[in-house]
């Protein structure tokens, strides 16, 4: 992999020991191949994103006439207007309802379960069993269960409602959330729990007054991870809803593309609008979001 | 997703037998258990049951014995779907792993500009698969897309119109989205390698290349396995992207297992055979996860999960 990394060993001797191998400065450690890959990747990432943004600002005629990568000669918000007018607000609202309606209950029940598993797992065989079940649940792919989920939703008379998306979304968020939250609750010093007990607090009280504040960063992280997954979810809305007024954003994008296929600038404007909330979130809390993305897999 | 992580949690739980205390807590796990049972466990069992029935998705469900299994297992579509699934998995692994490793090592440096680059790298992770597929579909248009933009004839091919090319596009788009994610995992792994190892190697006169292969890579062994497990098991679930990008086409060139299941179930309304494919999907996923765990060695991979 890193070939070309010839080293000027002479310079290496001068490198002060406290500047570790990944500090800037000590030229002898320069990673040429990694650097090349890094800059190349930057171009590969930036070009499509740049293209999405400029194209969404072009009129249809400009799109066909101009070089695709030239900035628009007549920037227009016309595409955005037509997207917003085709019921975009409705889909946006549906996505918000589905995301919040799934993430909040999912994190709440996972937090309670994680607390019970950590605090009661030693004494309760049932809780240990539940823990194993959730760990195995991590391996279940959503796609593989979609047919029975569809059947259950029909039988519950929930087909074509937002609740039909919400309930399975909660279920599939639980295993990973429990795993991550349990790991954090386990890090709370035992003495704190003991002193709460001395003061006569109930387990319910300890859950809310001790574990909750101490695991707040983990709760945020888990919420973000689940939120992003559900916001971008496509399969559940595709299978479990039908009518346009129950559409969530990813599904709406797909139908937009079917309807306005030739109007590429409008399609791309819808892509920008659907992604904008997450980009704003990313700008506000990048660290939280990234730790949310690698939740459970990092290190 | 590295699902079969053993119950590390349970082992680490305080061993002291606090009589009855666990008993007063069990109800707190009930809401999570209930919803997971109804929409996770029951469907997993249900899909196996449904694979032995005949159902059109709307009417009544009839028991049908091995009918679906016979139909699926004798259909040449199955080996094809398995092969395409394998290709997507193998190619995306082979492309993503070296790139993520390189970028991960690069990002492990704490220079300011690298942190800035990282901010940009992660943007693709924010897009939904549907948005991504729509974007690339337009960007790869032979007449108005990439090829026209750069004036390079090679880029102006009918990317989604030819089988092999379409498969390549799927692999590329997947990589475009997920390389930063895996690079992030590697970055974390690299930063945990003790600096003293490099200092010792430096004293011994080992070059940069040598250091990479005798320190960085061996130290990252378990990171590689974690990342590979996520890539491989995750590649079974590339449904959204392929569905919107190619719909399995052209022909059935990109018809992976998950798409095969969808088409049989929700387009041909053959829920029995579709369920049989779903069962195969689960089995393949489990087998792969187990295989990779075996490669990784039990103790180490659990300590990686605990590292959280």
Contacts between the chains, C-beta under 8 A, distances in Angstrom:
chain1	res1	chain2	res2	distance
A	1	B	98	5.7
A	1	B	101	6.3
A	1	B	102	6.1
A	1	B	212	6.7
A	2	B	102	7.2
A	2	B	105	7.4
A	2	B	208	6.6
A	2	B	209	5.8
A	2	B	212	4.8
A	3	B	209	6.5
A	5	B	207	6.9
A	5	B	208	3.5
A	5	B	209	4.9
A	5	B	212	7.2
A	6	B	207	7.0
A	6	B	208	7.3
A	7	B	207	4.7
A	7	B	208	4.9
A	9	B	205	6.6
A	9	B	207	7.8
A	12	B	202	5.8
A	17	B	199	6.8
A	20	B	195	4.3
A	20	B	198	7.5
A	21	B	195	6.0
A	21	B	198	4.2
A	21	B	199	8.0
A	21	B	211	8.0
A	22	B	108	5.3
A	22	B	109	4.5
A	22	B	110	6.2
A	22	B	190	7.6
A	22	B	191	7.6
A	23	B	109	7.6
A	23	B	110	6.8
A	24	B	109	7.0
A	24	B	110	7.7
A	24	B	111	4.7
A	28	B	208	7.9
A	29	B	208	6.6
A	31	B	105	6.5
A	31	B	106	6.2
A	31	B	109	7.7
A	31	B	208	7.0
A	33	B	102	6.4
A	34	B	102	5.1
A	34	B	103	7.2
A	34	B	105	5.2
A	34	B	106	3.6
A	35	B	106	6.3
A	37	B	99	6.5
A	37	B	102	4.1
A	37	B	103	5.6
A	37	B	106	6.4
A	38	B	102	7.7
A	38	B	103	5.8
A	38	B	106	4.3
A	38	B	107	7.4
A	38	B	114	7.3
A	38	B	117	6.1
A	41	B	99	7.2
A	41	B	103	5.8
A	41	B	121	6.7
A	41	B	179	7.1
A	42	B	117	5.7
A	42	B	120	6.3
A	42	B	121	7.4
A	44	B	176	6.9
A	45	B	120	6.0
A	45	B	121	6.0
A	45	B	123	6.6
A	45	B	124	6.2
A	45	B	176	7.4
A	45	B	180	7.8
A	46	B	120	6.6
A	48	B	135	6.3
A	48	B	136	7.5
A	48	B	139	5.9
A	48	B	176	7.6
A	49	B	123	6.1
A	49	B	124	7.9
A	51	B	139	6.2
A	51	B	149	7.6
A	52	B	135	5.8
A	55	B	138	7.8
A	63	B	144	7.0
A	64	B	144	6.5
A	67	B	148	7.1
A	67	B	149	5.9
A	68	B	144	6.1
A	68	B	145	6.2
A	68	B	146	7.4
A	68	B	148	5.7
A	68	B	149	3.8
A	69	B	149	4.2
A	69	B	150	7.4
A	109	B	31	4.2
A	109	B	32	4.1
A	109	B	35	6.8
A	110	B	32	5.6
A	112	B	28	4.3
A	112	B	29	7.0
A	112	B	31	6.6
A	112	B	32	6.8
A	113	B	28	6.5
A	113	B	29	4.2
A	113	B	31	7.5
A	113	B	32	3.8
A	113	B	33	7.0
A	115	B	25	7.7
A	115	B	28	6.2
A	116	B	25	4.4
A	116	B	26	6.6
A	116	B	27	7.9
A	116	B	28	3.8
A	116	B	29	4.4
A	117	B	9	6.8
A	117	B	10	7.8
A	117	B	13	7.6
A	117	B	29	6.5
A	118	B	9	7.7
A	118	B	13	6.5
A	119	B	21	7.5
A	119	B	22	7.7
A	119	B	25	5.8
A	120	B	21	6.3
A	120	B	22	3.4
A	120	B	23	7.5
A	120	B	24	7.6
A	120	B	25	3.5
A	120	B	26	6.5
A	120	B	28	8.0
A	121	B	9	7.4
A	121	B	10	5.8
A	121	B	13	4.0
A	121	B	22	6.8
A	122	B	13	4.8
A	122	B	14	5.0
A	122	B	15	6.1
A	122	B	16	6.5
A	122	B	17	6.6
A	122	B	18	6.7
A	122	B	22	6.5
A	123	B	17	6.1
A	123	B	18	5.3
A	123	B	19	6.8
A	123	B	20	6.8
A	123	B	21	5.3
A	123	B	22	3.0
A	123	B	23	6.8
A	124	B	22	3.0
A	124	B	23	6.1
A	124	B	25	6.8
A	124	B	26	5.6
A	126	B	22	7.9
A	126	B	26	5.2
A	126	B	29	7.9
A	127	B	22	5.9
A	127	B	25	6.9
A	127	B	26	5.9
A	127	B	29	5.9
A	128	B	7	7.3
A	128	B	10	5.0
A	128	B	13	7.8
A	130	B	29	4.9
A	130	B	32	8.0
A	130	B	33	5.5
A	131	B	7	5.9
A	131	B	9	5.7
A	131	B	10	5.2
A	132	B	7	5.0
A	132	B	10	6.8
A	133	B	33	7.5
A	133	B	36	7.5
A	133	B	41	7.4
A	134	B	32	7.7
A	134	B	36	7.0
A	135	B	3	7.0
A	135	B	4	7.8
A	135	B	5	5.9
A	135	B	6	7.6
A	135	B	7	5.8
A	135	B	9	7.5
A	136	B	3	6.2
A	136	B	4	7.3
A	137	B	3	7.4
A	137	B	36	6.2
A	137	B	40	5.5
A	137	B	41	7.7
A	138	B	1	5.8
A	138	B	2	7.0
A	138	B	3	3.8
A	138	B	5	7.2
A	139	B	1	7.0
A	139	B	3	2.5
A	139	B	4	6.0
A	139	B	233	7.6
A	139	B	285	6.4
A	139	B	286	6.2
A	139	B	289	5.7
A	140	B	3	7.4
A	140	B	40	6.0
A	140	B	44	5.8
A	140	B	282	7.2
A	141	B	233	7.8
A	141	B	236	6.0
A	141	B	237	5.1
A	141	B	258	7.9
A	141	B	281	6.4
A	141	B	282	6.9
A	141	B	285	5.6
A	142	B	237	6.9
A	143	B	236	7.9
A	143	B	237	5.7
A	143	B	239	5.5
A	143	B	258	4.6
A	143	B	261	6.8
A	143	B	262	7.8
A	143	B	278	7.2
A	143	B	281	6.6
A	144	B	44	7.5
A	144	B	47	6.3
A	144	B	261	7.8
A	144	B	278	4.4
A	144	B	279	7.5
A	144	B	281	4.6
A	144	B	282	4.7
A	144	B	285	7.5
A	145	B	39	7.8
A	145	B	40	6.9
A	145	B	43	3.6
A	145	B	44	5.7
A	145	B	46	7.7
A	145	B	47	6.0
A	145	B	278	7.3
A	146	B	43	7.9
A	146	B	265	8.0
A	146	B	278	7.5
A	147	B	43	7.8
A	147	B	46	7.8
A	147	B	47	6.0
A	147	B	50	6.0
A	147	B	261	7.9
A	147	B	265	5.6
A	147	B	271	5.7
A	147	B	274	5.9
A	147	B	275	5.4
A	147	B	278	6.2
A	148	B	42	6.8
A	148	B	43	3.6
A	148	B	44	7.8
A	148	B	46	3.3
A	148	B	47	5.2
A	148	B	50	6.3
A	148	B	275	7.9
A	149	B	39	6.0
A	149	B	43	5.0
A	150	B	57	7.6
A	151	B	46	7.0
A	151	B	50	7.4
A	152	B	38	7.0
A	152	B	39	7.1
A	152	B	42	7.1
A	152	B	43	6.9
A	152	B	46	7.7
A	167	B	35	6.8
A	167	B	38	7.8
A	167	B	39	5.9
A	168	B	39	4.5
A	170	B	35	5.4
A	170	B	39	7.6
A	171	B	35	4.9
A	171	B	36	5.0
A	171	B	38	6.9
A	171	B	39	3.4
A	171	B	40	4.9
A	172	B	39	7.2
A	172	B	40	6.7
A	174	B	32	5.1
A	174	B	35	6.7
A	174	B	36	4.8
A	174	B	40	7.6
A	175	B	36	7.0
A	175	B	40	7.7
A	178	B	32	6.5
A	179	B	9	7.2
A	179	B	305	7.7
A	180	B	308	6.5
A	182	B	9	5.3
A	183	B	9	7.2
A	183	B	306	7.0
A	183	B	308	4.6
A	184	B	308	7.8
A	186	B	9	7.3
A	186	B	12	6.6
A	186	B	13	7.7
A	190	B	14	6.9
A	203	B	24	6.4
A	203	B	25	5.7
A	203	B	28	7.5
A	207	B	28	7.4
A	228	B	126	7.3
A	231	B	128	7.4
A	232	B	127	7.5
A	232	B	128	3.5
A	232	B	129	6.8
A	232	B	130	7.7
A	232	B	131	7.9
A	233	B	128	7.9
A	234	B	128	6.7
A	234	B	129	6.1
A	234	B	130	5.1
A	234	B	239	7.8
A	234	B	240	4.0
A	234	B	243	7.7
A	234	B	244	7.7
A	235	B	239	5.9
A	235	B	240	6.3
A	238	B	243	8.0
A	239	B	266	6.5
A	249	B	128	7.5
A	250	B	128	4.5
A	250	B	129	7.5
A	250	B	130	4.0
A	250	B	131	7.1
A	250	B	240	7.4
A	251	B	130	7.3
A	253	B	128	7.4
A	253	B	130	4.9
A	253	B	131	5.7
A	253	B	134	5.9
A	254	B	130	5.2
A	254	B	134	7.3
A	254	B	244	5.6
A	257	B	134	4.9
A	257	B	137	7.5
A	257	B	244	7.6
A	264	B	138	4.8
A	264	B	141	7.9
A	264	B	144	7.3
A	267	B	134	6.0
A	267	B	138	6.7
A	268	B	134	7.9
A	268	B	135	6.9
A	268	B	138	6.8
A	271	B	127	7.6
A	271	B	131	4.6
A	271	B	134	6.1
A	271	B	135	5.9
A	274	B	128	7.0
A	274	B	131	6.0
A	275	B	126	6.1
A	275	B	127	5.6
A	275	B	128	7.5
A	275	B	131	6.0
A	278	B	126	4.5
A	279	B	123	7.5
A	279	B	126	6.1
A	282	B	122	7.5
A	282	B	123	7.5
A	282	B	126	5.9
A	286	B	119	6.6
A	290	B	122	6.4
A	290	B	184	6.6
A	293	B	122	7.6
A	293	B	125	6.0
A	293	B	181	6.3
A	293	B	184	7.3
A	294	B	181	7.1
A	294	B	184	5.6
A	294	B	185	6.2
A	294	B	188	7.4
A	296	B	305	7.2
A	296	B	308	6.3
A	297	B	2	7.6
A	297	B	185	6.0
A	297	B	226	6.1
A	297	B	227	8.0
A	297	B	230	6.3
A	298	B	184	7.6
A	298	B	185	6.5
A	298	B	188	5.1
A	298	B	307	7.6
A	298	B	308	6.9
A	299	B	188	5.0
A	299	B	189	7.0
A	299	B	192	6.6
A	299	B	304	6.8
A	299	B	307	4.1
A	299	B	308	7.0
